[in-house]
Amino acid sequence: MALSSDIPKGHRIAPLLYEAFRTTGIHGRVDMPEDRPPQGVESGSLEHILFLTLTVAIDYQRDAHALWESARRTYEDPETRYLFNPAALYETQYSKIVADMQKHGLSKKIQRDAFIWRTVALSFYKKWNGDPRNFLADCGHDGPTILRRLREDQHPGSGRNYTDFPFLRGNKIGPLWLRMR
């Protein structure tokens, strides 16, 4: 059976799914695992967008609820909170980042997760003053523009064909990050 899209049918079904999720839930849940920010973090703040951005970057082949709970514990621990600060990550030895990402189970693929985390953070640090909101504003807060730029923006001066955000540009992660912000 071939898969095809039926836009009018999608427009009719979307409000039904939204209402079901909002009221009775889907699979018994009415919230998403990333909906609850860490204790003391205000929704929409720089700390919140960094929490969402860095965590979603390693949201692949993981139990989402376990990942986001580990991220909250990591943020709420004063010793590991720096992991959500691009400037602090820039100054921290990679081996410490690897170790600290394991403390509360944030990292499952030890080296790969730390590499992804640090790469995303340093891209925002070097090009956008450590603030993903600067990138979003530069895109005019326009969803299609943001997704295109995630895929196409080149690292300044690299002369190589790779993007600043290689781990936020995927078909799953890019739209997921965009929805969360």
N, C-alpha and C positions, 0 to 999 in steps of 0.2 A: 504494500500500500504506500503510495507516494504521499508525502507531507506537503500540504499547500496552505497558503494563508487566505483567510476570508475576513477582510478588514471590516465589513459591515457586521458580521457575526461577532467579531472581537469587540466592537463598540457596544454591542448589546450585552455581552457577557461580562465585560470589565466591571460595570457598576454592581452587578450581582455578586461577583467575587469579592469586590471591595466591601460591600455591605456584609457579606457572610464573614469575612475576616474581622471586620470591625465589631460585630455583634456576637456571634456564636463561636467564631474562630475557625481555623483550619487545622485539623489534627489536634484540636484541644487548646490551641494557642491563639491569643489575640495580639501578641507582640512579636517583634523580631528580636533576635539575640543581641543586636547592636543598638537597640532602642534605649537601653538604660546606660547613661554615661557613668563614669566612675564617680564615687562619692566626692562631692566638693567641686565637680566640674559642671559649669553652666553650658547648656545646649547652645550651640552657635559660637562659642568662644574659640579662641585660638587653640587652647588646650583640647577642646572637644574635637575640632576638625583634625588636629594632629593625631589624636587617639583613633578616630575613624580611619583616617588616611593610612596610617602605618599598619593598623591591624588588618584592614581589608586587603592590603598588599600581600599578606601571607594566608589569606582565606581561600586556600585551594586544597582539595582532598582532605578536609578537616571536618570534624563535627563542629558546626557553627556555634552551638551553645557552649561547648567546652572552650573553644577558642576565645570567644568574647568574655567569658567568665575569667579565663586566665589573663586576658588583657586588662580587665578591671583590677584584678588582684595585683598585677604588675604595676599598674599606674598608682594604686593606693598604697603601695609599699614605698616609703621615702627612699630606700636604697636603690630601687629600680625605676623610679619615676623618670629619671634622666633619659631613659630609653625613648621617651616621647618628645624629646627636645632636640631638634636637629643640630643646634649649635653645640650642645653637650656631646652628641654623638660624634661630631666632627673632631672633638678634642679627646675622645675616649679610644683606648686601644681596642682593636677588633676582638682580641681574645676575651676581654672583659665583657664586651657586648654579647658575645656568644654565650658565655657563662651566665650572665644575668638574664638572658632571655629564657634560660632553662629553669631558673629558680621557681617560677610559678606555673611552669608548663606552657609558656607562651610559644616556645619553639619546639616543634616536633621533628622537623628535618633540620638538624642543628646548624650545620654550616650554610645550607641554602637559605633558610629563614633569616639568619643574621645578615647574609649578603643582601637579600632582597630589602630587608628593613633599612639597613644602612644606605643602600643605593638610593632608595626613594627619599629618605630623609635628607641626604646630602644634595640630591637634585634640587629639592625645595630650598635648602640652606644656601646653596651657591647661586641659584638663579632667581629665587623669589624671596630672599631675605628670611628664609625659614618659615614662611607663612603661605600655605596652600591657597588661602583666600586671595592673595595677590595674583596668583595664576588664574583663579576663577574670575576675578575682576577683569584681568587682561583679556579674557575670553568673552567679556560682556555678560557673564553668568548665563550664557546660551548653551544648552545641553549639546546640540550637535557640534557646535564649535569646540566645546571642551573635549568631547570624544575624539574629534579630528585632531586636535592639538596634542592630545595624549599619545596618539599614534604617530604624529608627524614631527613634533618639535625636536630639533637637533640640539645636542649638547654644544654650547658655544666653543668654538675653536678646536673642536675634535677632529674635523676633517673626515670623520667616520660616519657611517650610516647607521646610527642607533639613536634612539630617542632618550630624552631626559627621564622618562617615566616608563621604562621597559616593563615594569611589573604592575602598572596601573592601566595599561593600554589594551588588555585582552578583552575578548568579546563578553566575558562574564564579569570580570573585575571592574573594568571601566564604567559600564552602566550601573553596577552595584554601588561603586563609590559615588557616582553622580547622584543616585537616589538617596544615599545616606546624608550627604552634606546638607 
